[in-house]
Amino acid sequence: MPRRTMRVTDEDRAPLQRALRELRERTHAPAGFPADVQAEADRAARRRPRVPAYDATALPLFTIDPPGAMDLDQAMHLARLPKGGYRLHYAIADVASFVTPGGPLDAETHRRAVTVYYPDVRVPLHPASLSEDAASLLPDRDRPALLWEFDLDADGAVVRTDVRRALVRSRARLDYAGAQRALDTGTAEEPLILLRETGLLRQERERERGGVSLNAPEQEIVRQDGRYVLEYRTPPPVEGWNAQLSLLTGMAAAELMLAAGTGVLRTLPAAPEPAVAALRRTARALGVNWPDDMPYAVLLRALDPAHPQHAAFLQECTALLRGAGYAVFDRERPAERPPPADPVHAAVAAPYTHCTAPLRRLVDRYALELCLAAVAGAPAPEWVRAALDALPAEMAAGSHRAAEAERECVDLVEAALLRDRIGEVFDAYVVDIVDARPTAGTVHLYEPAVVGHVEGDPDGPPLRLGHRTRVRLIEANPGRDKVWFAPA
């Protein structure tokens, strides 16, 4: 699922870095790992984990991640089947091979639950000796993994699923820009070409299901001529095709667990009508054409994230994805933990679970073990079943911390962007109005793409939703004040 990504790439960012450091201190983000946790991780990294019986090191897997990423959760290989269709091998880091249930490292990951991202650094779920080395699917190194094998028909539908522990060896480490360039110039090798083919087919299957994909742009802050400048980066198509394979795996994992009767699902209820109505008002405010009879999922595919108003609307669309959580069920305790009455994830439009990022998300380690048990027709491991009850709350707490950090970082970065422009007047759209105070609301600037609060005189003219207005910047101080405007 999407999250708002911000990266800092400026050369002179001391004020912003200081504010981000103070934010981490204020929110008690851990600066490192306790000594016993680090020591356990280092020991686990030094010793060779149990070698899986299945040796798949001859399979020429490749990874595709952002440049510089070291925590590589997934590697893949795609091939054509002789009678048509495709075979997808999808390897996922076997974190459970390195973590002892009940040990200090295990306990610390349950406290953290997720990796938390800041524009300048990240607070990882696991120590780097594991997440960026011994457990990561780095190229040219033998690694234990959970190896999924899918057969897809010519339309991209899954017709066979298997998963087992395996020893794997990635052969190539790609980044998104390089992969897209190879595809666009015709220099890509066949597995990458098949990623495009299967990704497009899976996007078509998603359209048929009514699933939702947000192609939201990333925001980058750069320093130019003594000022911070906000730029958008539109993800290349290959990112969406790659995401489809992760979705495919999460959907297959959910089906396996539902059939077995024990599992953990990622859940999302359908968006309530008031939220949809509010988003329609935002669409009108930003000049986005959303006909009354057009489904939300269809609208999103018609938007161009390179268009400023569309980019702003895509950021607002995350409001309909709120309310996500986790549901656990256990066939050994059907009265206490029954399967969910409606297992469908509203955005995926199918049952779904998180299982493809165990280096960065706690629940994935457990989902993968449950899938292995389901395929083997065996009971879930006791250490897995013992953790199920607490997982939803632990993941909710970790996700809340990550979302809070994201919101605060957005405020900081936008304030850093405008900190030297106090008193300037900007053209803006009114995208929201406070119900009880019609002269107060939210505006989205034409340029740069910043969202901020506007507060007018209580006796002044009311704001008009969706209308263009001019606002004067009153406050923007990273770490102390959020971006604040007044009518000009």
Secondary structure as UniProt FT lines:
FT   STRAND          6..8
FT   HELIX           14..26
FT   TURN            27..28
FT   HELIX           35..46
FT   STRAND          54..55
FT   TURN            57..58
FT   STRAND          61..65
FT   TURN            67..68
FT   STRAND          74..80
FT   TURN            82..83
FT   STRAND          86..93
FT   HELIX           95..97
FT   TURN            101..102
FT   HELIX           104..112
FT   STRAND          116..117
FT   STRAND          122..123
FT   HELIX           128..129
FT   HELIX           130..134
FT   STRAND          142..152
FT   TURN            154..155
FT   STRAND          158..175
FT   HELIX           176..185
FT   HELIX           190..209
FT   STRAND          218..224
FT   TURN            225..226
FT   STRAND          227..233
FT   HELIX           237..260
FT   STRAND          263..267
FT   HELIX           273..285
FT   TURN            286..287
FT   TURN            292..293
FT   HELIX           296..301
FT   TURN            305..306
FT   HELIX           308..316
FT   HELIX           317..321
FT   TURN            322..323
FT   STRAND          325..329
FT   TURN            331..332
FT   TURN            334..336
FT   STRAND          344..345
FT   TURN            346..349
FT   STRAND          350..351
FT   TURN            358..360
FT   HELIX           362..376
FT   HELIX           382..388
FT   TURN            389..390
FT   HELIX           391..418
FT   TURN            419..420
FT   TURN            422..423
FT   STRAND          425..434
FT   TURN            435..436
FT   STRAND          437..445
FT   STRAND          451..455
FT   TURN            458..459
FT   TURN            465..466
FT   STRAND          468..477
FT   TURN            478..480
FT   STRAND          481..487
//
